[in-house]
Amino acid sequence: MTSSTDELVQKAEQALALIKSHPDGIVQSELWKELGTDSRTCSRILKYLEDEGKIARQAFKGNTYIVKWVKTQKKIDPMLFMAGEALLPCVACTEECDVPSCKMLEDWIYELVFAEME
């Protein structure tokens, strides 16, 4: 990674923190002023963040944009809900139980342990 790339990533982190602090979004021209950079550099930073899927820009008055943070969710591996061939019973459970004494969950955990041993 080059020095200019390092600087871009560092500025992008600062920009993202600033964007996150404005839940309704921030005008791009205000953002570059708060970052202490010029509009061209700010555009490069925002392009980087947009490509990463971390922000979205919406057209605003004239030639500028409102910049908003895009909340991303980590993908969950569905196999985490499996013990061998058995699905975690809590996924579809409608019972109101005490987790430490739930027989279905206990059986599932035993299945998980035995699957790991095989």
C-alpha positions as CSV (number, residue, x, y, z in Angstrom):
1,M,0.0,0.0,0.0
2,T,1.3,3.4,-0.9
3,S,1.5,6.4,1.4
4,S,-1.3,8.2,-0.5
5,T,-3.5,5.1,-0.2
6,D,-2.8,5.0,3.5
7,E,-3.8,8.6,3.8
8,L,-7.0,8.0,1.8
9,V,-8.0,5.1,4.0
10,Q,-7.2,7.2,7.2
11,K,-9.2,10.2,5.9
12,A,-12.0,7.8,4.9
13,E,-12.2,6.5,8.4
14,Q,-12.4,10.1,9.7
15,A,-15.1,10.9,7.2
16,L,-17.1,7.9,8.0
17,A,-17.0,8.7,11.7
18,L,-18.2,12.2,10.9
19,I,-21.0,10.9,8.6
20,K,-22.1,8.5,11.3
21,S,-22.4,11.4,13.7
22,H,-25.1,13.0,11.4
23,P,-28.0,10.5,11.4
24,D,-29.9,12.5,8.8
25,G,-26.9,12.9,6.6
26,I,-24.4,15.7,6.0
27,V,-24.1,18.0,3.0
28,Q,-20.9,17.1,1.1
29,S,-19.7,20.7,1.1
30,E,-20.0,20.8,4.9
31,L,-18.2,17.5,5.2
32,W,-15.1,18.5,3.3
33,K,-14.8,21.7,5.4
34,E,-15.2,19.7,8.6
35,L,-12.5,17.2,7.4
36,G,-10.2,20.1,6.6
37,T,-9.7,19.0,3.0
38,D,-10.7,20.3,-0.4
39,S,-13.7,19.2,-2.4
40,R,-11.7,17.1,-4.9
41,T,-10.1,15.1,-2.1
42,C,-13.4,14.7,-0.4
43,S,-15.0,13.4,-3.6
44,R,-12.2,10.7,-3.8
45,I,-12.8,9.8,-0.1
46,L,-16.6,9.5,-0.7
47,K,-16.1,7.5,-3.9
48,Y,-13.9,5.0,-1.9
49,L,-16.5,4.8,0.9
50,E,-19.3,4.4,-1.7
51,D,-17.4,1.6,-3.4
52,E,-17.0,-0.1,0.0
53,G,-20.8,0.1,0.5
54,K,-20.5,2.2,3.6
55,I,-22.2,5.4,2.5
56,A,-24.8,6.6,0.0
57,R,-25.0,10.0,-1.7
58,Q,-28.3,11.6,-2.6
59,A,-28.5,14.5,-5.0
60,F,-29.1,17.8,-3.2
61,K,-29.4,21.4,-4.3
62,G,-27.3,22.2,-7.4
63,N,-24.1,20.4,-7.6
64,T,-23.8,18.8,-4.2
65,Y,-25.0,15.8,-2.3
66,I,-26.3,14.7,1.1
67,V,-24.1,11.9,2.4
68,K,-25.5,9.2,4.6
69,W,-24.1,6.2,6.4
70,V,-25.3,2.8,5.1
71,K,-25.7,0.5,8.1
72,T,-24.3,-2.9,7.0
73,Q,-25.1,-6.2,8.6
74,K,-22.6,-9.0,8.7
75,K,-23.8,-12.1,6.9
76,I,-24.4,-15.0,9.3
77,D,-23.3,-18.5,8.3
78,P,-26.5,-20.6,8.5
79,M,-24.4,-23.6,9.5
80,L,-23.9,-22.0,12.9
81,F,-27.5,-23.0,13.6
82,M,-26.8,-26.7,12.9
83,A,-25.5,-29.5,15.0
84,G,-24.9,-32.3,12.6
85,E,-28.3,-32.6,10.9
86,A,-30.2,-30.9,13.7
87,L,-31.3,-27.3,13.5
88,L,-31.0,-25.1,16.6
89,P,-34.4,-25.6,18.2
90,C,-34.6,-21.9,19.4
91,V,-34.9,-20.8,15.8
92,A,-38.5,-21.9,15.6
93,C,-39.3,-22.3,19.2
94,T,-42.5,-20.7,20.6
95,E,-42.1,-22.0,24.2
96,E,-41.2,-19.6,26.9
97,C,-38.5,-21.4,28.7
98,D,-35.6,-21.0,31.1
99,V,-32.6,-21.4,28.8
100,P,-30.4,-23.3,31.4
101,S,-33.1,-25.9,31.8
102,C,-34.4,-26.2,28.2
103,K,-34.5,-29.9,27.3
104,M,-34.7,-29.2,23.5
105,L,-31.6,-26.9,23.7
106,E,-29.7,-29.4,25.9
107,D,-30.4,-32.2,23.4
108,W,-29.2,-29.9,20.5
109,I,-26.0,-29.1,22.4
110,Y,-25.3,-32.8,22.9
111,E,-25.9,-33.4,19.2
112,L,-23.4,-30.6,18.5
113,V,-20.8,-32.2,20.8
114,F,-21.3,-35.7,19.3
115,A,-21.1,-34.2,15.7
116,E,-17.8,-32.6,16.6
117,M,-16.4,-35.9,17.9
118,E,-17.1,-37.7,14.7
